[in-house]
Amino acid sequence: MAGLGVGGAVQDRDGDGDRDGDGDTAGLRRFTWEEIGQRNGRGPAPQERWLVIDRKVYDISHFCRRHPGGARLLVSHAGQDATDAFVAFHVDKVLVSKYLKPLQIGELAPDQPSIEPTKNEMLVKDFRELRDTVEKMGLMEPNQLFFFLHLAHILLLDSAAWLILLYFGTSLMPFVVSLLVLTISQVQASWLQHDLGHLSVFRKTKWNHLLHKFVMCHLIGASANWWTLLHSQHHSKPNCFHKDPDIDMHPFLFTLGKKLSVELGIKKKKYMPYNHQHKYFFITLPPLLFPTYFHWHTFYIAYTKRYWVDLAWMMTFYIRFFYIYGSLLEIKSVLAYYFIFRMLESSWFVWVSQMNHIPMDIYYDKNLDWVSTQLQATCNVEQSLFNDWFTGHLNFQIEHHLFPTMPRHNYWKVAPLVKSLCAKHGLEYQCKPLLTAFADIVHSLKSSGELWLDAYLHK
């Protein structure tokens, strides 16, 4: 993910506002948390946007438009402390420092605490110690053999899907088997592009970006930059309405979360029959997200934002697909093949990606600390070899959200440490069987739909 982050942001350990230890803080303006909170971009024009990293105050009002992770990511932290988000996402501190230094306008006043009043100070300190421990244990270092073997099995399945039709013909059985094999290849490729987008496959950022374009654009047919733009925002403020694009389907398609559903009902808003959303979910989001919305949106964003390199890479996927499959199938069969495997891929992806978030708390941003923000919005699924492979290790969603640049093969190693941290601070660490997690998506949609209907009719 290209967003806020550092595999090595220099931390201000003594809280004096001097990160580099040279004592050079003279001439800087001093601010209070109240002053910073007012610069959140939501006031009358001109709308200033400030944020804090390691007690230093930065004006991001203009830079947010040029931010590699997208403006919405930075804006979501405007008026707040972004230290832990910054550390979580960035891996190249030299590059990031070059952009940060001109943006600094001051620092927190000496009488201001390092942690905002809305955040759990002891939890923040304990988590930062945990992150130091994780880095010393080498858990942020990727095992490149793991990812090489993962890519190899994707390419093998991708080739096998075409070879099945070539050698066994295009009758119903080879057609179906080929579809299933290609679907598996595509979903596993989506998990790998997710790793690359989070910069967790190579130590050097440029190699992650390069292979990300190959996997996302050439193997899958979508824009790598488009994915980064949306996914960075999701990780920064998961399940926060207006800040997490993954819940933008509220309220136009679904009503999500207990509080938002009641609020929508009280306002007498009805874009869909939400009390039936747990039923129409099966025929809308899982099968149709990829073949319809994602197809249109990835091309739209790539074109409007002028991601010409991505568009060129994406065209190689469509040329390759329709050339090799068009040589074996009639045009109607090729189009049916394409649409069906996209529906299967979409269904797999949606059930896995939503099982960790939709059943959790969904509401407005409460500006909680990094750990509380992630724990309220995420849950885990039990570990097994199948679950790890089937979900791309997103069964460890809690660990992934706390350490987004951590290579996924290390999630199981850090999980006990995260559990201990949660137990110490009384935070719920949810872990479910896979099928229970799937069922909870439907149960939560049914519950929020009923809450909306009650508020709509009676409040």
Secondary structure as the mmCIF struct_conf table of DSSP 4:
data_model
#
loop_
_struct_conf.conf_type_id
_struct_conf.id
_struct_conf.beg_label_comp_id
_struct_conf.beg_label_asym_id
_struct_conf.beg_label_seq_id
_struct_conf.end_label_comp_id
_struct_conf.end_label_asym_id
_struct_conf.end_label_seq_id
BEND BEND1 GLY A 3 LEU A 4
TURN_TY1_P TURN_TY1_P1 GLY A 7 GLY A 8
HELX_LH_PP_P HELX_LH_PP_P1 ALA A 9 GLN A 11
TURN_TY1_P TURN_TY1_P2 ARG A 13 ASP A 14
BEND BEND2 GLY A 15 GLY A 17
BEND BEND3 ARG A 19 ASP A 22
TURN_TY1_P TURN_TY1_P3 ALA A 26 GLY A 27
STRN STRN1 ARG A 29 PHE A 31
HELX_RH_AL_P HELX_RH_AL_P1 TRP A 33 GLN A 38
STRN STRN2 ASN A 40 ASN A 40
BEND BEND4 GLY A 41 GLY A 41
BEND BEND5 GLY A 43 PRO A 46
STRN STRN3 ARG A 49 ARG A 49
STRN STRN4 TRP A 50 ILE A 53
TURN_TY1_P TURN_TY1_P4 ASP A 54 ARG A 55
STRN STRN5 LYS A 56 ASP A 59
TURN_TY1_P TURN_TY1_P5 SER A 61 HIS A 62
HELX_RH_3T_P HELX_RH_3T_P1 PHE A 63 ARG A 66
TURN_TY1_P TURN_TY1_P6 PRO A 68 GLY A 69
HELX_RH_AL_P HELX_RH_AL_P2 ALA A 71 VAL A 75
TURN_TY1_P TURN_TY1_P7 SER A 76 GLY A 79
STRN STRN6 GLN A 80 ASP A 81
HELX_RH_AL_P HELX_RH_AL_P3 THR A 83 PHE A 89
HELX_RH_AL_P HELX_RH_AL_P4 LYS A 93 LEU A 100
HELX_RH_3T_P HELX_RH_3T_P2 LYS A 101 LEU A 103
STRN STRN7 GLN A 104 LEU A 108
TURN_TY1_P TURN_TY1_P8 PRO A 110 ASP A 111
BEND BEND6 GLN A 112 GLN A 112
BEND BEND7 SER A 114 ILE A 115
TURN_TY1_P TURN_TY1_P9 PRO A 117 THR A 118
BEND BEND8 LYS A 119 LYS A 119
HELX_RH_AL_P HELX_RH_AL_P5 GLU A 121 LYS A 136
TURN_TY1_P TURN_TY1_P10 MET A 137 MET A 140
BEND BEND9 GLU A 141 GLU A 141
HELX_RH_AL_P HELX_RH_AL_P6 GLN A 144 PHE A 168
BEND BEND10 THR A 170 SER A 171
HELX_RH_AL_P HELX_RH_AL_P7 LEU A 172 GLY A 197
TURN_TY1_P TURN_TY1_P11 HIS A 198 LEU A 199
BEND BEND11 VAL A 201 VAL A 201
BEND BEND12 ARG A 203 LYS A 204
HELX_RH_AL_P HELX_RH_AL_P8 THR A 205 HIS A 212
HELX_RH_PI_P HELX_RH_PI_P1 LYS A 213 ILE A 220
BEND BEND13 ALA A 222 ALA A 222
HELX_RH_AL_P HELX_RH_AL_P9 ALA A 224 SER A 236
BEND BEND14 LYS A 237 LYS A 237
TURN_TY1_P TURN_TY1_P12 PRO A 238 ASN A 239
STRN STRN8 CYS A 240 CYS A 240
TURN_TY1_P TURN_TY1_P13 PHE A 241 LYS A 243
HELX_RH_3T_P HELX_RH_3T_P3 PRO A 245 ILE A 247
TURN_TY1_P TURN_TY1_P14 ASP A 248 LEU A 253
BEND BEND15 GLY A 257 GLY A 257
HELX_RH_AL_P HELX_RH_AL_P10 LYS A 258 ILE A 266
TURN_TY1_P TURN_TY1_P15 LYS A 267 LYS A 268
BEND BEND16 TYR A 271 MET A 272
HELX_RH_3T_P HELX_RH_3T_P4 TYR A 274 HIS A 276
HELX_RH_AL_P HELX_RH_AL_P11 GLN A 277 TYR A 280
TURN_TY1_P TURN_TY1_P16 PHE A 281 ILE A 283
BEND BEND17 THR A 284 THR A 284
HELX_RH_AL_P HELX_RH_AL_P12 LEU A 285 LEU A 288
HELX_RH_PI_P HELX_RH_PI_P2 LEU A 289 PHE A 294
HELX_RH_AL_P HELX_RH_AL_P13 HIS A 295 THR A 304
TURN_TY1_P TURN_TY1_P17 LYS A 305 ARG A 306
HELX_RH_AL_P HELX_RH_AL_P14 TRP A 308 GLY A 326
TURN_TY1_P TURN_TY1_P18 SER A 327 LEU A 328
BEND BEND18 LEU A 329 LEU A 329
HELX_RH_AL_P HELX_RH_AL_P15 ILE A 331 GLN A 354
TURN_TY1_P TURN_TY1_P19 MET A 355 PRO A 359
BEND BEND19 MET A 360 MET A 360
STRN STRN9 TYR A 363 TYR A 363
BEND BEND20 TYR A 364 TYR A 364
HELX_RH_AL_P HELX_RH_AL_P16 TRP A 370 ALA A 377
STRN STRN10 ASN A 380 VAL A 381
HELX_RH_AL_P HELX_RH_AL_P17 LEU A 385 THR A 391
TURN_TY1_P TURN_TY1_P20 GLY A 392 HIS A 393
HELX_RH_3T_P HELX_RH_3T_P5 LEU A 394 PHE A 396
HELX_RH_AL_P HELX_RH_AL_P18 GLN A 397 LEU A 402
BEND BEND21 PHE A 403 PHE A 403
TURN_TY1_P TURN_TY1_P21 PRO A 404 THR A 405
BEND BEND22 MET A 406 MET A 406
HELX_RH_3T_P HELX_RH_3T_P6 ARG A 408 ASN A 410
HELX_RH_AL_P HELX_RH_AL_P19 TYR A 411 HIS A 425
TURN_TY1_P TURN_TY1_P22 GLY A 426 GLY A 426
STRN STRN11 CYS A 431 LYS A 432
HELX_RH_AL_P HELX_RH_AL_P20 LEU A 434 HIS A 458
#
